[in-house]
């Protein structure tokens, strides 16, 4: 009788482990779908915002004071906000892909997570600075120290260019 009870207990534990595994995969799928949709929406938002900001980037460089006088915070934030949020959503999506993956694919998905974590961290930090420090300095007249932090010539030889190279690379 004791042996039979142990077999039942073992099968109950096995069934609970399977149920918990299914729940974890369903959670990963649900969060992953939301993250993937967010990534797509944020990329579209970024693309529209960046196209609107493009004339500013293509304007001839006439110095920091000219750039500061032409600065339009709304156009600037229209692409930096989705770029910041994209980093977070992208990392969530990659983590969910890893959680959803079959065991024989987890090496590859773990590598994706390993590359996504520093990339998303760099990009989130960069675009947070772009959303907060840069507009504040340009609007409040303290832009002299921002020269290497703006998206203007000598970009890509600036901090944003270097960080994007590492973060997206």
C-alpha positions as CSV (number, residue, x, y, z in Angstrom):
1,X,0.0,0.0,0.0
2,X,2.8,2.5,0.9
3,X,4.5,1.9,-2.5
4,X,1.2,2.6,-4.3
5,X,0.8,5.9,-2.4
6,X,4.3,6.9,-3.3
7,X,3.6,6.3,-7.0
8,X,0.4,8.5,-6.7
9,X,2.3,11.2,-4.9
10,X,5.0,11.1,-7.6
11,X,2.5,11.4,-10.4
12,X,0.7,14.3,-8.6
13,X,4.0,16.1,-8.3
14,X,4.8,15.4,-12.0
15,X,1.3,16.7,-13.0
16,X,1.8,19.9,-10.9
17,X,5.2,20.5,-12.5
18,X,3.6,20.2,-15.9
19,X,0.7,22.5,-14.9
20,X,3.2,25.1,-13.6
21,X,5.3,24.8,-16.8
22,X,2.2,25.4,-18.9
23,X,1.2,28.4,-16.8
24,X,4.7,29.8,-17.1
25,X,4.6,29.4,-20.9
26,X,1.2,31.0,-21.1
27,X,2.4,34.0,-19.1
28,X,5.5,34.3,-21.3
29,X,3.2,34.1,-24.4
30,X,0.8,36.7,-23.1
31,X,3.5,39.2,-22.0
32,X,5.5,38.4,-25.1
33,X,2.6,39.3,-27.4
34,X,2.0,42.5,-25.6
35,X,5.7,43.3,-25.8
36,X,5.9,42.4,-29.5
37,X,2.9,44.6,-30.3
38,X,4.5,47.4,-28.2
39,X,7.7,47.0,-30.1
40,X,5.8,47.3,-33.4
41,X,3.8,50.4,-32.3
42,X,6.8,52.1,-30.8
43,X,8.8,51.5,-34.0
44,X,6.0,53.1,-36.0
45,X,5.8,56.0,-33.6
46,X,9.6,56.4,-33.7
47,X,9.6,56.4,-37.6
48,X,6.9,59.1,-37.8
49,X,8.6,61.2,-35.1
50,X,12.0,60.8,-36.7
51,X,10.8,61.7,-40.2
52,X,9.3,64.9,-38.7
53,X,12.6,65.7,-37.0
54,X,14.8,64.9,-40.0
55,X,14.8,68.5,-41.4
56,X,16.4,69.6,-38.1
57,X,19.1,67.0,-38.6
58,X,19.7,67.8,-42.2
59,X,19.9,71.6,-41.6
60,X,23.4,73.1,-42.1
61,X,25.3,73.3,-38.9
62,X,25.7,77.0,-37.8
63,X,26.8,76.5,-34.3
64,X,25.3,75.6,-31.0
65,X,23.5,78.9,-30.4
66,X,21.7,78.6,-33.8
67,X,20.8,74.9,-33.0
68,X,19.5,76.0,-29.6
69,X,17.4,78.8,-31.1
70,X,15.8,76.4,-33.6
71,X,15.3,73.6,-31.1
72,X,11.7,72.4,-30.9
73,X,11.1,70.1,-27.8
74,X,7.9,68.5,-29.2
75,X,9.6,67.4,-32.4
76,X,12.6,66.1,-30.5
77,X,10.5,64.2,-27.9
78,X,8.3,62.7,-30.7
79,X,11.2,60.3,-31.5
80,X,13.2,60.1,-28.3
81,X,10.3,58.9,-26.1
82,X,9.4,55.9,-28.3
83,X,13.2,55.1,-28.7
84,X,13.4,55.0,-24.9
85,X,10.3,52.8,-24.5
86,X,11.4,50.6,-27.3
87,X,14.5,49.5,-25.4
88,X,12.3,48.3,-22.5
89,X,9.7,46.6,-24.7
90,X,12.4,44.9,-26.8
91,X,14.1,43.4,-23.8
92,X,10.7,42.2,-22.4
93,X,10.0,40.6,-25.8
94,X,13.3,38.8,-26.0
95,X,13.0,37.6,-22.4
96,X,9.6,36.2,-23.2
97,X,10.9,34.4,-26.3
98,X,13.5,32.8,-24.1
99,X,10.9,31.8,-21.5
100,X,8.7,30.3,-24.3
101,X,11.5,28.5,-26.2
102,X,11.8,24.7,-26.2
103,X,14.8,23.3,-24.3
104,X,16.8,22.6,-27.5
105,X,16.5,26.3,-28.5
106,X,17.3,27.9,-25.2
107,X,21.0,28.2,-25.9
108,X,20.2,30.6,-28.8
109,X,17.5,32.5,-26.9
110,X,19.8,32.9,-23.9
111,X,22.4,34.4,-26.2
112,X,19.7,36.8,-27.5
113,X,18.9,37.8,-23.9
114,X,22.7,38.2,-23.1
115,X,23.0,40.6,-26.0
116,X,19.7,42.4,-25.4
117,X,20.4,43.2,-21.8
118,X,23.4,45.5,-22.3
119,X,22.0,46.9,-25.6
120,X,18.7,47.8,-24.0
121,X,20.5,49.2,-20.9
122,X,22.7,51.5,-23.0
123,X,19.8,52.6,-25.3
124,X,17.4,53.2,-22.4
125,X,20.1,55.3,-20.6
126,X,21.0,57.2,-23.8
127,X,17.4,58.0,-24.7
128,X,16.6,58.9,-21.1
129,X,19.4,61.5,-21.2
130,X,18.1,62.6,-24.6
131,X,14.5,63.0,-23.2
132,X,15.5,64.9,-20.0
133,X,19.0,66.5,-19.9
134,X,19.3,67.6,-23.5
135,X,15.9,69.3,-23.9
136,X,16.2,70.9,-20.5
137,X,19.7,72.4,-21.3
138,X,18.6,73.6,-24.8
139,X,15.4,75.2,-23.5
140,X,17.0,76.8,-20.4
141,X,20.0,78.2,-22.2
142,X,22.6,75.9,-20.6
143,X,23.5,74.1,-23.8
144,X,27.3,74.7,-23.9
145,X,28.1,71.5,-22.2
146,X,25.7,69.5,-24.4
147,X,27.7,69.8,-27.6
148,X,28.7,66.1,-27.7
149,X,25.3,64.9,-26.5
150,X,23.1,66.2,-29.3
151,X,22.2,64.7,-32.6
152,X,23.9,67.1,-34.9
153,X,27.3,67.4,-36.6
154,X,29.8,65.8,-35.8
155,X,27.3,63.0,-35.3
156,X,28.0,60.0,-35.4
157,X,31.2,61.1,-33.6
158,X,29.3,62.1,-30.5
159,X,28.2,60.2,-27.4
160,X,24.8,59.3,-28.9
161,X,26.5,58.0,-32.0
162,X,29.1,55.9,-30.0
163,X,26.4,54.5,-27.7
164,X,24.1,53.7,-30.5
165,X,27.0,51.9,-32.3
166,X,27.6,49.7,-29.2
167,X,23.9,49.3,-28.2
168,X,22.6,48.4,-31.6
169,X,25.7,46.6,-32.7
